[in-house]
Amino acid sequence: MKIGSVDLVSPLAIAPMAGMTDTAFRRLVKRHGGCGLVVTEMVSAEGLVRGIDRTLEYAEYTEEERPISIQIFGGDPGKMAAAAQVVEGMGADIVDVNMGCPVPKIAKHNAGCSLMREPDHAAAVIGAMAKSVTIPVTVKMRAGWNDDERNAPTLARMVRDAGAAAIAVHGRTAAQSYSGMADWDLVAKIAADMDIPVFGSGDCVEPEQIVERLRSGVGGVLVGRGVLRNPWILAQAVDLANGRPVRPVTLEDRGRFLLDYIDLLLHERVDETRALTHDRWVINKLRALASWYTKGLDNGSHLRTAINTIDSLASLRDTIGAFFFADELATL
Ligand SMILES: Cc1cc2nc3c(=O)[nH]c(=O)nc-3n(C[C@H](O)[C@H](O)[C@H](O)COP(=O)(O)O)c2cc1C
């Protein structure tokens, strides 16, 4: 599959998730295979244009993540075009526009999902961006603002006509936030209507569900929370799609992933002017991931509580070791 001139080796991608899909996490998922595209956490267009350090940190990526899409949010066509140029200047392969975020802090600034309420304006944003850069401009939207305004099919056509090279649809409305289920029939309908790739997003937590969605006619699938619970899910879905048995993931593999994540985070550049020490920042990152990663694990809630109460990297590593490697140690 291709987005503009960008080749994807797999139609499966890690969905953008603020606070979660940092460069370290994306690299680790990518190393396990099956992942054709990674998208950064959403990044403020305003912050990019003004060169704010913290914003630039969110947009950082490494070569091994390519192809990489940087997702930006904002509502002013001129500023979004300027931000797209910054993204292109940073060497990203794709610039994605957030039209799905329902959080009032973002939506009230005429950005995120509130752009869906003003389709002409949303199309003007994409038009301005597409004229300003040569990399593909893509859009991630929801089904609509609420049940009375499920306008994703119309908006998808409008942004395509304005120059969008691909579209992703999370099949919930902003009003739904994360309640109910994503409407994949709507996503398939939009995909059938479009001559550019359409990705669907929502509720794939098992590799079988990803394959089923792919076979429903969408061009690709963005997986969010399923990757946070199981970073091997994309590789497992590719196994299934190719008729191979799903690769097993052992408890030790899961423990190793967390230890590798800690090691990569320790090498990240973080803004030391922030009040947190680097260790504290790493611990907070692990806490955030653990709230998803421990779901469905035997005794996962105990691990989650333990990680939420530890206060040093040494005890974080010990806690992970005791939980994931206890059987291995017992056989020594
Ligand atoms: C913690 C979290 C943060 C998210 N942040 C973003 C974001 O920055 N940009 C975006 O377009 N979507 C964001 N999303 C939405 C996801 O990309 C995805 O569309 C949604 O979670 C549904 O897919 P899933 O059921 O596979 O998680 C976020 C979701 C979660 C759970």
Ligand as a Chemical Component Dictionary entry (heavy atoms), coordinates in Angstrom:
data_LIG
# 
_chem_comp.id                   LIG 
_chem_comp.type                 NON-POLYMER 
_chem_comp.pdbx_formal_charge   0 
_chem_comp.three_letter_code    LIG 
# 
loop_
_chem_comp_atom.comp_id 
_chem_comp_atom.atom_id 
_chem_comp_atom.alt_atom_id 
_chem_comp_atom.type_symbol 
_chem_comp_atom.charge 
_chem_comp_atom.model_Cartn_x 
_chem_comp_atom.model_Cartn_y 
_chem_comp_atom.model_Cartn_z 
_chem_comp_atom.pdbx_ordinal 
LIG C1  C1  C 0 -4.372 7.479  25.497 1  
LIG C2  C2  C 0 -4.857 7.818  24.117 2  
LIG C3  C3  C 0 -4.346 8.929  23.463 3  
LIG C4  C4  C 0 -4.779 9.255  22.170 4  
LIG N1  N1  N 0 -4.213 10.310 21.522 5  
LIG C5  C5  C 0 -4.532 10.563 20.223 6  
LIG C6  C6  C 0 -3.834 11.561 19.484 7  
LIG O1  O1  O 0 -2.906 12.228 19.977 8  
LIG N2  N2  N 0 -4.234 11.768 18.197 9  
LIG C7  C7  C 0 -5.245 11.053 17.608 10 
LIG O2  O2  O 0 -5.558 11.264 16.445 11 
LIG N3  N3  N 0 -5.887 10.086 18.275 12 
LIG C8  C8  C 0 -5.557 9.822  19.560 13 
LIG N4  N4  N 0 -6.168 8.786  20.220 14 
LIG C9  C9  C 0 -7.166 7.962  19.511 15 
LIG C10 C10 C 0 -6.481 6.720  18.902 16 
LIG O3  O3  O 0 -5.568 7.069  17.903 17 
LIG C11 C11 C 0 -7.517 5.729  18.326 18 
LIG O4  O4  O 0 -8.142 6.298  17.199 19 
LIG C12 C12 C 0 -8.592 5.343  19.330 20 
LIG O5  O5  O 0 -8.009 5.014  20.580 21 
LIG C13 C13 C 0 -9.398 4.126  18.852 22 
LIG O6  O6  O 0 -8.576 3.051  18.545 23 
LIG P1  P1  P 0 -8.246 1.830  19.588 24 
LIG O7  O7  O 0 -9.566 1.280  20.047 25 
LIG O8  O8  O 0 -7.432 0.895  18.750 26 
LIG O9  O9  O 0 -7.493 2.430  20.731 27 
LIG C14 C14 C 0 -5.773 8.473  21.520 28 
LIG C15 C15 C 0 -6.297 7.372  22.210 29 
LIG C16 C16 C 0 -5.853 7.029  23.479 30 
LIG C17 C17 C 0 -6.439 5.814  24.159 31 
# 
loop_
_chem_comp_bond.comp_id 
_chem_comp_bond.atom_id_1 
_chem_comp_bond.atom_id_2 
_chem_comp_bond.value_order 
_chem_comp_bond.pdbx_ordinal 
LIG C1  C2  SING 1  
LIG C2  C3  SING 2  
LIG C2  C16 DOUB 3  
LIG C3  C4  DOUB 4  
LIG C4  N1  SING 5  
LIG C4  C14 SING 6  
LIG N1  C5  DOUB 7  
LIG C5  C6  SING 8  
LIG C5  C8  SING 9  
LIG C6  O1  DOUB 10 
LIG C6  N2  SING 11 
LIG N2  C7  SING 12 
LIG C7  O2  DOUB 13 
LIG C7  N3  SING 14 
LIG N3  C8  DOUB 15 
LIG C8  N4  SING 16 
LIG N4  C9  SING 17 
LIG N4  C14 SING 18 
LIG C9  C10 SING 19 
LIG C10 O3  SING 20 
LIG C10 C11 SING 21 
LIG C11 O4  SING 22 
LIG C11 C12 SING 23 
LIG C12 O5  SING 24 
LIG C12 C13 SING 25 
LIG C13 O6  SING 26 
LIG O6  P1  SING 27 
LIG P1  O7  DOUB 28 
LIG P1  O8  SING 29 
LIG P1  O9  SING 30 
LIG C14 C15 DOUB 31 
LIG C15 C16 SING 32 
LIG C16 C17 SING 33 
# 
